[in-house]
Amino acid sequence: MRNLVIISLDCVRRESLSCYGMPFQSIFHKKVGLFDFFGGGFLSFFVKLVFGAALKKRSKSHTPAIDQIASQGIMFLNAFTQAPYTPAAHASLFTGLNPYSHGIRRMVGLKLNSNVLTLAQALKTQGYSTAGFLGSNALGKEYGLDRGFDLYDFSPDQLFKNFGDSMKIYQRNCKNVTSNALRWLENNKNNKFFLFVHYFDAHENDSSISYHPFWQMRKVSQIDTEIGAISKFLFNNNLYDDTVIVILSDHGNSFGEHGEIAHKEYLYDSTVRIPLILRYKKDSEKQTSLFPIGIVDIFPTLARILECNLPGDNKFDGINILTSMGNKVECSTRSIYSETALEKSSLYPEELRSMSMSLRTLKWKCVWELFSKKVELFDLQKDPNEVRDVSQLHPEIVHEFYSRLNKITPKSNDSVGSLMNEVEKKEIKNTLKSLGYL
């Protein structure tokens, strides 16, 4: 394997991929009306029953191109993001570091630590051609995520024009992303290459319909067609057997399981559990793995697969997952870290009103909200839907996890991140307002 393709499905849950075989509990959001986001447009039970049957028939997960890649790789059943929002999660993907190490710990004001090595930078030193094609400026250069890419391409799609104002356009559809990526592949197919493709179509927008599972499934089906086009190009140019392929989501999305609406506010599994598929061997058969894996593990794993020589002082928070998957003890004891932060308001996006951190094993998950000091503990084996807080029943478990958290987060403030300048902050604020984050 000498080439690498990473495909990011922004905001997508694993239920939207047919290879996972896990249907949504309901195709309707439990809190968001189908026609009116702010209420008043909730469907009656009868209308839901009638329209629901038709929508369910047309909205089953159908991702044959992704399924084909999964049939030759590893499909991880316990994969988790380090942050349920786009820039911080992708920073962990590109660096193998948790947010407290790479520096992006909120949406506005902080960017990637200038001293951190990225995957694209590492591969550049190995003679790779590198390119990223973005579906949204939520991964804008302002965050420093373009480091190491020869081309970091974002061209807004006029299909997403904002009528009635002069606001810039900050996203484009999957066809646009793919056509640009294929054009670059055609020009670089004789080189060793690293291609990063980011699809934003399944992310919710300002329409209430986009907050429902059936909408996400339909959008992912459209994205799957584009992934099929990339696979076809690799096949037709005798590149498929030489190419490592990673398909993942940066975070999940909430469809009202805990009363929440979006994906950034909490650290429940609806927002931090992700689909993750790794194809890294020629003619391999499908595997499923229960081993806990985080986005931080992708860089160190790929560095090993691609035999990438890294600087001796480079350290990861993640691990090479391929050397640990068969270890049953490590599988049961390994902990995965996640965090999120919520802005004070759209007027004060650089100030936070909450910040949460979590540690999880396959058995336990402990969540701390730093400002209110609230603690939640879930027994994931008995309560996989995280509806019963048992922190009062198991204070010893809370204490153990808190001690572990203190050991792994030596940098617990924002100083690790590099600061955006005023121009960068202005552009990011406009981006986030356009995309509905602020």
C-alpha positions as CSV (number, residue, x, y, z in Angstrom):
1,M,0.0,0.0,0.0
2,R,1.5,3.3,-1.0
3,N,-1.4,5.7,-1.4
4,L,-3.9,7.0,1.1
5,V,-7.5,8.3,0.7
6,I,-9.4,9.5,3.8
7,I,-13.1,10.3,3.4
8,S,-14.9,12.3,6.1
9,L,-18.7,12.1,6.4
10,D,-19.4,15.2,8.4
11,C,-22.1,14.7,11.1
12,V,-23.0,11.2,10.0
13,R,-24.1,8.4,12.4
14,R,-23.3,4.8,11.8
15,E,-27.0,3.9,11.4
16,S,-26.8,5.8,8.0
17,L,-24.4,3.3,6.6
18,S,-26.0,0.0,5.5
19,C,-22.9,-2.0,6.3
20,Y,-23.5,-1.4,10.0
21,G,-26.9,-3.0,9.8
22,M,-28.2,-0.8,12.7
23,P,-31.4,1.1,11.8
24,F,-32.4,4.3,13.5
25,Q,-35.0,3.7,16.3
26,S,-37.1,6.3,14.6
27,I,-36.8,8.2,11.3
28,F,-38.2,11.3,13.0
29,H,-36.4,13.6,15.4
30,K,-38.1,13.3,18.8
31,K,-38.0,17.1,19.4
32,V,-37.9,18.8,16.1
33,G,-41.1,19.2,14.0
34,L,-40.8,18.1,10.4
35,F,-42.0,21.5,9.0
36,D,-41.3,23.9,11.8
37,F,-38.1,23.9,13.7
38,F,-39.4,26.2,16.4
39,G,-42.5,24.1,17.2
40,G,-46.1,24.2,16.1
41,G,-45.4,22.1,13.1
42,F,-45.2,18.8,14.8
43,L,-46.9,16.0,12.9
44,S,-49.9,14.4,14.6
45,F,-49.6,10.7,15.4
46,F,-51.8,9.8,12.5
47,V,-49.9,11.9,10.0
48,K,-46.6,10.4,11.3
49,L,-48.1,7.0,10.8
50,V,-49.1,7.6,7.2
51,F,-46.1,9.6,6.0
52,G,-43.7,7.7,8.3
53,A,-44.4,4.4,6.5
54,A,-43.7,6.0,3.1
55,L,-40.6,7.8,4.3
56,K,-39.2,4.8,6.0
57,K,-39.5,2.7,2.9
58,R,-37.6,5.3,0.9
59,S,-35.2,6.2,3.6
60,K,-33.5,2.9,4.5
61,S,-29.7,3.1,4.7
62,H,-28.3,2.3,1.3
63,T,-24.5,2.7,0.8
64,P,-23.3,0.1,-1.6
65,A,-20.0,1.8,-2.4
66,I,-19.1,2.2,1.3
67,D,-20.3,-1.4,1.9
68,Q,-17.9,-2.7,-0.8
69,I,-14.9,-1.0,0.9
70,A,-16.0,-2.3,4.3
71,S,-16.3,-5.8,2.9
72,Q,-12.5,-5.7,2.4
73,G,-11.5,-4.0,5.6
74,I,-12.1,-3.5,9.3
75,M,-15.4,-2.1,10.5
76,F,-15.0,-0.7,14.0
77,L,-18.1,-1.0,16.2
78,N,-16.7,1.0,19.1
79,A,-15.2,4.1,17.4
80,F,-15.5,7.5,19.0
81,T,-14.6,11.1,18.3
82,Q,-12.4,13.3,20.5
83,A,-14.8,16.3,20.0
84,P,-18.3,16.4,18.6
85,Y,-17.6,19.4,16.4
86,T,-15.9,19.6,13.1
87,P,-12.6,21.6,13.5
88,A,-11.5,19.9,16.8
89,A,-12.4,16.4,15.6
90,H,-10.5,16.8,12.3
91,A,-7.5,18.3,14.2
92,S,-7.4,15.0,16.1
93,L,-7.6,13.1,12.8
94,F,-4.7,15.1,11.3
95,T,-2.4,15.0,14.4
96,G,-3.2,11.9,16.5
97,L,-3.7,14.2,19.5
98,N,-6.5,15.0,21.8
99,P,-7.8,18.6,21.8
100,Y,-5.9,19.5,25.0
101,S,-2.7,18.7,23.0
102,H,-3.4,20.0,19.5
103,G,-5.0,23.2,20.8
104,I,-8.4,23.6,19.1
105,R,-10.6,23.6,22.2
106,R,-13.4,25.9,20.9
107,M,-14.9,27.1,17.7
108,V,-13.6,30.6,17.7
109,G,-10.2,32.1,18.6
110,L,-7.9,29.0,18.7
111,K,-6.2,27.2,15.9
112,L,-3.8,24.2,15.6
113,N,-0.7,24.5,17.7
114,S,2.1,25.7,15.5
115,N,4.5,23.0,16.8
116,V,2.3,20.0,16.0
117,L,3.1,17.7,13.1
118,T,0.2,16.9,10.8
119,L,-0.4,13.8,8.8
120,A,-0.1,15.7,5.5
121,Q,3.2,17.2,6.7
122,A,4.6,13.8,7.6
123,L,3.6,12.3,4.2
124,K,5.1,15.3,2.3
125,T,8.5,14.4,3.8
126,Q,8.0,10.9,2.3
127,G,7.4,12.3,-1.2
128,Y,3.6,12.3,-1.3
129,S,1.4,14.7,-3.3
130,T,-1.2,15.9,-0.9
131,A,-4.6,17.5,-1.4
132,G,-7.8,18.1,0.6
133,F,-11.2,18.9,-0.9
134,L,-13.7,20.4,1.5
135,G,-17.5,20.4,1.6
136,S,-17.5,23.3,4.1
137,N,-15.4,26.1,5.4
138,A,-15.9,24.7,8.9
139,L,-12.5,23.2,8.1
140,G,-11.1,26.6,6.9
141,K,-7.4,27.5,6.7
142,E,-8.0,29.8,9.6
143,Y,-7.8,26.7,11.9
144,G,-4.4,25.8,10.5
145,L,-5.7,22.5,9.2
146,D,-4.3,23.1,5.7
147,R,-0.7,22.5,6.9
148,G,1.1,20.0,4.7
149,F,-1.4,20.0,1.9
150,D,-0.2,21.0,-1.6
151,L,-3.8,21.9,-2.4
152,Y,-6.5,22.7,0.2
153,D,-9.5,23.3,-1.9
154,F,-12.7,25.0,-1.0
155,S,-14.8,26.6,-3.7
156,P,-18.3,27.6,-2.5
157,D,-21.2,26.0,-4.4
158,Q,-23.9,28.4,-5.7
159,L,-26.6,25.8,-4.9
160,F,-26.3,27.0,-1.3
161,K,-26.8,30.7,-2.1
162,N,-28.1,32.8,0.8
163,F,-31.1,34.7,-0.7
164,G,-31.8,38.2,0.6
165,D,-28.4,39.1,2.0
166,S,-24.8,39.4,1.0
167,M,-23.4,36.7,3.3
168,K,-20.7,34.6,1.8
169,I,-21.3,31.0,0.8
170,Y,-19.5,28.5,3.0
171,Q,-20.4,25.1,1.7
172,R,-20.7,23.0,-1.5
173,N,-22.3,19.8,-2.4
174,C,-20.8,16.3,-2.8
175,K,-20.8,16.4,-6.6
176,N,-18.7,19.5,-6.6
177,V,-16.3,18.1,-4.1
178,T,-15.9,14.8,-6.0
179,S,-15.4,16.4,-9.4
180,N,-12.5,18.5,-8.1
181,A,-11.0,15.6,-6.3
182,L,-11.1,13.4,-9.4
183,R,-9.5,16.1,-11.5
184,W,-6.6,16.3,-9.0
185,L,-6.3,12.5,-8.9
186,E,-6.1,12.4,-12.7
187,N,-3.1,14.8,-12.5
188,N,-1.4,13.0,-9.7
189,K,-2.2,9.3,-10.3
190,N,1.5,8.6,-11.1
191,N,2.7,10.0,-7.8
192,K,2.3,8.6,-4.3
193,F,-0.7,10.6,-3.1
194,F,-2.7,11.5,0.0
195,L,-6.2,12.6,-0.8
196,F,-8.6,13.9,1.9
197,V,-12.2,14.3,0.9
198,H,-14.8,16.0,3.2
199,Y,-18.5,15.7,2.5
200,F,-20.8,18.2,4.4
201,D,-24.1,17.3,2.8
202,A,-25.6,15.3,5.7
203,H,-24.9,18.1,8.2
204,E,-28.1,19.8,9.4
205,N,-28.8,23.3,8.2
206,D,-31.4,26.0,8.8
207,S,-34.2,23.8,7.5
208,S,-36.1,21.7,10.1
209,I,-36.3,18.7,7.7
210,S,-32.5,18.4,7.9
211,Y,-32.7,17.5,11.6
212,H,-34.4,14.1,10.9
213,P,-32.7,10.8,10.5
214,F,-34.5,10.1,7.2
215,W,-32.9,13.2,5.7
216,Q,-29.5,12.1,6.8
217,M,-29.9,8.7,5.2
218,R,-30.9,10.2,1.9
219,K,-28.0,12.6,1.9
220,V,-25.5,9.8,2.8
221,S,-26.9,7.8,-0.1
222,Q,-26.1,10.7,-2.4
223,I,-22.6,10.9,-0.9
224,D,-22.2,7.1,-1.4
225,T,-22.6,7.6,-5.2
226,E,-19.7,10.0,-5.1
227,I,-17.6,7.6,-3.1
228,G,-18.4,5.0,-5.7
229,A,-17.0,7.4,-8.4
230,I,-13.7,7.7,-6.5
231,S,-13.5,3.9,-6.1
232,K,-14.2,3.5,-9.8
233,F,-11.4,5.8,-10.7
234,L,-9.0,3.9,-8.5
235,F,-10.0,0.6,-10.1
236,N,-9.8,1.9,-13.6
237,N,-6.3,3.2,-13.0
238,N,-5.0,0.1,-11.2
239,L,-4.6,2.1,-8.0
240,Y,-7.2,0.5,-5.8
241,D,-5.0,-2.4,-4.6
242,D,-2.2,0.2,-3.7
243,T,-4.5,2.5,-1.7
244,V,-5.3,2.6,1.9
245,I,-8.9,3.9,2.4
246,V,-10.3,5.3,5.6
247,I,-14.0,6.2,5.9
248,L,-15.2,7.9,9.1
249,S,-17.4,10.6,10.5
250,D,-16.0,13.4,12.6
251,H,-18.9,13.2,15.0
252,G,-22.4,11.9,15.2
253,N,-25.7,13.8,15.6
254,S,-28.5,14.0,18.1
255,F,-32.0,13.2,17.1
256,G,-33.5,14.0,20.4
257,E,-32.4,10.9,22.4
258,H,-31.7,13.0,25.4
259,G,-33.7,16.1,24.6
260,E,-30.8,17.8,22.8
261,I,-31.2,19.0,19.2
262,A,-27.8,19.4,17.7
263,H,-24.4,17.6,18.2
264,K,-22.1,19.9,20.0
265,E,-23.7,20.4,23.4
266,Y,-23.2,17.0,25.1
267,L,-21.0,13.9,25.1
268,Y,-23.6,11.2,24.8
269,D,-22.9,8.4,22.3
270,S,-25.4,9.9,19.9
271,T,-22.8,12.6,19.1
272,V,-19.5,10.9,20.0
273,R,-19.9,7.4,18.5
274,I,-18.9,7.4,14.9
275,P,-18.7,5.0,11.9
276,L,-15.1,4.1,11.1
277,I,-13.9,1.7,8.3
278,L,-10.2,0.9,7.5
279,R,-9.2,-0.9,4.3
280,Y,-5.5,-1.4,4.3
281,K,-4.8,-4.9,2.8
282,K,-5.1,-6.2,-0.7
283,D,-7.7,-9.0,-1.1
284,S,-8.6,-8.9,2.6
285,E,-11.9,-10.1,4.0
286,K,-14.3,-8.2,6.1
287,Q,-13.6,-7.9,9.8
288,T,-15.5,-6.3,12.6
289,S,-13.8,-5.1,15.7
290,L,-15.1,-4.3,19.2
291,F,-11.8,-2.7,20.2
292,P,-12.3,0.9,21.4
293,I,-10.8,3.3,18.9
294,G,-10.6,7.0,18.7
295,I,-10.0,9.4,15.9
296,V,-6.6,10.0,17.5
297,D,-5.6,6.5,16.6
298,I,-5.8,7.0,12.9
299,F,-2.6,8.9,12.3
300,P,-0.3,6.5,14.3
301,T,-2.0,3.5,12.7
302,L,-1.5,4.9,9.2
303,A,2.1,5.9,9.9
304,R,2.8,2.3,10.6
305,I,0.9,0.9,7.6
306,L,2.5,3.4,5.2
307,E,5.9,2.9,6.9
308,C,6.2,6.6,7.4
309,N,9.4,7.8,9.2
310,L,8.5,10.3,11.8
311,P,10.7,12.6,13.9
312,G,12.1,10.9,17.0
313,D,10.5,13.4,19.3
314,N,7.0,13.2,17.8
315,K,4.4,11.8,20.2
316,F,0.8,10.8,19.8
317,D,-2.1,10.6,22.3
318,G,-3.4,7.8,20.0
319,I,-2.0,4.3,19.3
320,N,-1.3,2.0,16.4
321,I,-4.6,0.1,16.7
322,L,-3.4,-2.9,14.7
323,T,-0.9,-4.0,17.4
324,S,-3.6,-3.8,20.1
325,M,-6.8,-5.2,18.6
326,G,-6.1,-8.8,19.6
327,N,-5.4,-7.9,23.3
328,K,-8.5,-8.7,25.3
329,V,-7.2,-7.1,28.5
330,E,-6.4,-3.8,26.7
331,C,-9.8,-4.0,24.9
332,S,-11.7,-4.1,28.2
333,T,-9.5,-1.5,30.0
334,R,-8.6,1.0,27.4
335,S,-10.1,4.5,27.9
336,I,-11.1,7.0,25.2
337,Y,-11.2,10.7,25.9
338,S,-13.6,13.3,24.5
339,E,-14.4,16.9,25.2
340,T,-16.7,19.7,24.0
341,A,-17.3,23.4,24.7
342,L,-20.3,25.6,24.2
343,E,-20.1,29.3,23.5
344,K,-21.6,31.8,25.8
345,S,-23.7,33.4,22.9
346,S,-23.4,34.4,19.3
347,L,-22.3,37.8,20.4
348,Y,-19.6,36.4,22.6
349,P,-18.4,33.3,20.8
350,E,-14.9,33.4,22.3
351,E,-16.4,33.1,25.8
352,L,-17.6,29.7,27.0
353,R,-20.6,28.9,29.2
354,S,-19.8,25.2,29.5
355,M,-17.0,22.7,28.9
356,S,-17.4,19.0,29.3
357,M,-14.9,16.1,29.3
358,S,-15.4,12.4,29.3
359,L,-13.5,9.2,29.7
360,R,-15.0,5.8,28.7
361,T,-14.2,2.2,28.6
362,L,-16.4,-0.5,27.2
363,K,-18.0,-0.8,30.7
364,W,-18.1,2.7,32.1
365,K,-18.5,6.3,30.9
366,C,-17.9,9.3,33.1
367,V,-18.7,12.9,32.1
368,W,-17.6,16.1,33.9
369,E,-19.0,19.5,33.2
370,L,-16.2,21.8,34.4
371,F,-18.1,25.0,35.1
372,S,-21.0,23.5,37.1
373,K,-19.0,20.5,38.5
374,K,-21.7,18.2,37.4
375,V,-20.7,14.5,37.1
376,E,-22.5,11.7,35.3
377,L,-21.6,8.0,35.3
378,F,-23.1,5.5,33.0
379,D,-22.9,1.7,33.1
380,L,-22.7,1.2,29.3
381,Q,-23.2,-2.6,29.5
382,K,-26.5,-2.3,31.5
383,D,-27.5,1.1,30.1
384,P,-26.2,1.5,26.6
385,N,-28.6,4.4,25.9
386,E,-27.1,6.4,28.8
387,V,-30.4,7.2,30.6
388,R,-29.5,6.4,34.2
389,D,-26.8,8.3,36.0
390,V,-25.2,6.0,38.6
391,S,-22.5,8.3,39.9
392,Q,-24.0,8.4,43.4
393,L,-24.0,4.6,43.5
394,H,-20.4,4.2,42.4
395,P,-18.3,7.1,43.8
396,E,-15.2,4.9,43.7
397,I,-15.5,4.6,39.9
398,V,-15.9,8.3,39.6
399,H,-12.8,8.9,41.7
400,E,-10.8,6.4,39.6
401,F,-11.8,8.0,36.3
402,Y,-11.2,11.5,37.7
403,S,-7.7,10.5,38.8
404,R,-7.0,9.1,35.3
405,L,-8.3,12.3,33.7
406,N,-5.9,14.3,35.8
407,K,-3.0,12.2,34.6
408,I,-3.7,12.4,30.9
409,T,-4.6,16.1,30.7
410,P,-1.4,18.0,31.9
411,K,-2.4,20.9,29.6
412,S,-5.8,21.8,30.9
413,N,-6.0,25.3,29.6
414,D,-6.1,27.1,26.3
415,S,-2.4,28.0,26.3
416,V,-1.5,25.0,24.1
417,G,-3.4,26.4,21.1
418,S,-2.2,29.1,18.8
419,L,-4.3,32.2,18.7
420,M,-6.1,33.3,15.6
421,N,-5.5,36.9,14.4
422,E,-8.4,39.3,14.1
423,V,-8.9,38.6,10.3
424,E,-9.0,34.9,10.9
425,K,-11.5,35.3,13.8
426,K,-13.8,37.5,11.7
427,E,-13.8,34.9,8.8
428,I,-14.5,32.0,11.2
429,K,-17.3,33.9,12.9
430,N,-18.9,34.6,9.5
431,T,-18.5,30.9,8.5
432,L,-20.1,29.6,11.7
433,K,-23.0,32.0,11.4
434,S,-23.6,30.9,7.9
435,L,-23.5,27.3,8.9
436,G,-25.8,27.7,11.9
437,Y,-23.2,27.2,14.6
438,L,-23.6,30.8,16.0
